[in-house]
């Protein structure tokens, strides 16, 4: 991955002023930065702190980071807890060159780590490992990368070791991050497929029971491989359900679509 030329850094950390919490902006003396800051009406200057500062409020912090990030590298102290995932991702990816091949780390993966209380250190490390992985394959979009298997992942690490000789611990971190990524993404893709299948079945079955030509389902990309549960009749006919809508392939040309009924409880 290509990295941008280092930009001037602005550090943000929490401070106390007159018994109230504020966020202080610290940077090496630079008239361009000072001029940029003076162009807004929410960043204030304190003679006591001898520094610029903002109110310690979520919307002020987000607004300030987005404002400064266009020309500077914004660095956050460990005391500042940022829960906004869009903002966290922006901060983690701000130094990378955003050419037409660049792919941001998928939000589903970050949401999973936040929901499961991964530490800030692990969150950042796993993000960076996955970001490196998905951007190594410039010729592939994220959908194609999400279809990779063990072979592609192993080859990725082999090439990395041959070129850069990373430490064993770094490789282990990458393996663990990528394994978790694919586990999360596969669940997301499965849920999307099941919801699409349900939508298609519902579309063709307004009356609760109907028979249609199987080719109509195929045209809409109905995926017969995935379903939530099954119901087997006394005649050993197996209905496959996508939530409350099910189907039975009568033959190669016809499919029966039904709604779930209370008697279908296993």
N, C-alpha and C positions, 0 to 999 in steps of 0.2 A: 504493500500500500504506500502511496505517496503522501508525504507529510508537507504541510505548508511551511514556508520560512517562518521562523519564530516571530511572533508579534509581541509588542509590549504587553506586559502582564499587569492586571489590576487585581488586587487581593481584597476579598470581602470577609470581614469577621465581625462578631458581635461585641459591642461595647456598652458601657453604662454611662449615661449622661443625665445628671439631675435625677437620679434614682429611676430612670427609665431606660429600657433597652433600645439600642439603635444598631444599625449595621454600618460599619466604617469602611470607607474605600481607601485602600492604601496603594500607592504606586510611586515609583521613582519620579523625581521632578521632571515633568515633561509638559511643556506649554501646549502641545497639541491635545494631550489628554485633558488638561484643564479647560481648554477651549471647548472641547467636545462636551464635557460635563456641564459647562455653563450654558449650553444651548437648551437645557430643559428647565422645568420649574418644580421638580420634586426632589432633586438632589441638593442638599443644603450644605453650607460650610459652617464649621464650628471653630471659633477662635480658641476655645478651651482645648479641643482635641487637636487643633491645628490640622484638620483634615475634613474632607467631604464625608457626608453620611446620609443615610435614608432611614425612614421609619422601619421598625422591625415588623413589617407586615408582609404576608405572602404575596399579595398583588404588587406591592412596591418592589419586592425582591425580584419577582419575575420580570416586571417591566424594566428594571434596571439592567438585569443580566441580558435580556434581549436587545436592549438599547446599546450596551457596550460591546457586545459580542461581534458586531459587524467589523470593528477595527482592532479589537484587542482580545487577548486571551484572559478570560475571567477565571480566577481561581477562588475556590470556596474553602473556608476553614471547616474543620471537622465539627465545630459547634453548631454550624448551620445545617439543620435537617431539611432536606428538600424532598417532598413526597410527590411532587408533580413529575410524572415519568417523561413527559415530553421535554421538560426543562432539564431533567437529569441526563437524558440522551443527548440533548444539544450540548451540554457542558462536556460530556465524555467524548463527543465527536467533533468538537469545534476546531481541533488542530489538523484534521484530515482534509485533503484536497477533494472538493466536491465536484469531480468531473462527471461526465455522463455515465460512467461505469460504476460510480460509487453507490453502495447500498447501505442504508442505515440498518442497525440491528433491529429485527422485527419486534414490534411493541408487545406481541403476545408473550415473548420470552421474558421481557423485562417485567411485565405484569405478573407472571408466574413467580419470579424471584421475589418481587416486593410482597406479594400475597403470602408467600411462605417464609417471610422474615429472614431472608439471606442478609448477612452482615454487609455493611457498606463496602468493605474490602473485597469480599467474595463477589458481590454484585458487580463492582467495577472490573475486577479481574475477568469474570466470566463474560461480561459484555465485551471487553477488549479482545478476548480470545475468539469469540464468535464473530466479531466484526472483522478480525484479521482473516478468519476462515472464509467467510462469504465473499470478501472482496479480493481474495486470491484468484477467484475464477471470474475474470473480467468478461468473458464471453457468454456467461450464463446469467439469466435473471434469477430472482429469488425462488420462483416456483420450480425451476429446474434444479437448483441446489437442494431444495427441500426433498427432492426425489433421490438424492444420493444415498448410497449404501455403505457398507463396511469397506469395500474396496476403495472407493474414492477418498474416504476419510483416512484410511491407512496410507494411501499414496501421498496425500497431503502432508502427513507428518514425516514420512520418509524423505520427501523432497526438502522439507524445512530442515531436518536434521543434517542432510547432506550439504545444504547451502550455508547454514548459519551456526550449526553445532550448538543448539540451545541446551540448557541444562535439563537433566532428567526431570526435575521438579516442574520446570516450565512445560515440558511435554505432557506430564501427568495432569497439570492444570488444564491444558488445552483439551486433552482427551475427555476429562470429566465435564468441562464446559460444553463441548460439542455433543457428547452423549446426552446431557440434560436438554440441550437445545432440540435435538431430534425427538426426544421423548415428548417434549411439550408441543412441538409443531405437529407431530403425528396425531396427537389428541385433538388439536385444533382442526386439522384437515378432516379427521374422522367425523367430528361434530358438524362441520360444514356440509359434508357429503350426506349425512343422515338428515339434516334439515332440508337440503335440496330435494332428497328423495321424498320426504314427507310432503313438501310443497307440491311436487308433481302428482303424487297419489291423491292429494286433496283436490287438486285442480280437475282431475278426471272422475272424481267420485262425489258429486254433489248430493246424490240420493242415498248414499250409504252402501250401495252395492252395484257394481257395474262391470261389464266385460268389454275390454278394448283390444285392439291389435297391439301386440308387443312392440312392434316397430315404432309406434308413437312414443312409448317410454324411452326407447333408445335414442330417438331424435332429440329428446330433451336432456340427454346425458344422464338418464337414470342409471345408477350403479347398483346392479343386482348383487354385488358381493357384500354389501354392507346393510345391516339391519339391527334393530335393538333387541328383538326377542322373537320367538316363534310360538305357534299354536298348532298342535297336531290333532286332527279329528279322529273319530273312531275308525274311519276308512283309511287312516294313515296318510291323509293329505296334509302337507305341512304348509301353513300360512306363515309368511315372513312379514314382520311388522317394522315400520319406521315410526316409532312412537304409537299413536292411536290409529294409524292407517296401515293396512296390510294388503298383501297380494298373494295370489296363487297362480303359478304358471300352468295353465291348462294343457298347453302343448307349445310347440315352437312359435306358433303364430298368435295365440290368444292368452291374455292374462286377466284374471278375475281380481278386482279390487274391492276390498271390504273395509268397514269401520270396525274397530275393536268393540266387543260386546262383553257384558259382565260374566257370561258363562265361559268365557275364554281364559279365565284365571287358571293357571297351572295347578 
